[in-house]
């Protein structure tokens, strides 16, 4: 009876298996991205959030000039 040890050579996957794995993982990642955006767009906003001041609003807009009082 032959037992497997840690010294047995590793078997490489074929090019076809690597291709199928890449297609599968790419498809899963795209589905997760679409699912994330779907959930993010349809998420309910927190009504308890405090409104931003004019100064904070200017910080959130890229390229906006600071608010002067």
C-alpha positions in Angstrom: 0.0 0.0 0.0 1.4 3.3 -1.0 0.8 6.4 1.1 1.0 9.9 -0.2 3.7 12.1 1.4 4.5 15.7 1.1 7.2 14.8 -1.4 4.9 13.8 -4.1 5.1 16.1 -7.1 2.3 18.7 -7.6 0.0 18.3 -10.5 -0.4 21.5 -12.6 -3.8 22.5 -13.9 -4.2 22.5 -17.7 -4.6 25.6 -19.8 -8.3 24.8 -20.3 -8.9 24.5 -16.6 -7.1 27.8 -16.0 -9.2 29.4 -18.7 -12.4 28.1 -17.2 -11.4 29.3 -13.7 -10.6 32.8 -15.0 -13.9 33.0 -16.8 -15.8 31.8 -13.7 -14.0 34.2 -11.3 -14.5 37.1 -13.7 -18.2 36.4 -14.1 -18.7 36.1 -10.3 -16.8 39.4 -9.7 -18.9 41.2 -12.3 -22.1 39.8 -10.8 -21.0 40.9 -7.3 -20.2 44.4 -8.6 -23.7 44.7 -10.2 -25.3 43.4 -7.1 -23.4 45.9 -4.9 -24.4 48.8 -7.1 -28.1 47.6 -7.2 -28.1 47.4 -3.4 -26.4 50.8 -3.0 -28.8 52.6 -5.3 -31.8 51.1 -3.7 -30.7 51.5 -0.1 -32.9 53.7 2.1 -31.4 56.9 3.2 -31.0 57.6 6.9 -33.5 60.3 7.7 -32.0 60.9 11.1 -28.8 62.2 9.6 -28.0 65.9 10.3 -27.9 68.1 7.3 -24.5 69.3 6.1 -23.5 72.9 6.8 -22.6 75.1 3.8 -18.9 74.7 4.7 -19.2 70.9 4.8 -21.1 70.8 1.5 -18.3 72.7 -0.2 -15.8 70.1 1.0 -17.8 67.3 -0.6 -17.9 68.9 -4.1 -14.6 68.4 -5.9 -13.1 71.7 -7.1 -15.6 73.8 -5.2 -14.3 77.0 -3.7 -14.5 77.5 0.1 -17.6 79.3 1.4 -16.9 82.8 2.6 -18.9 84.4 5.3 
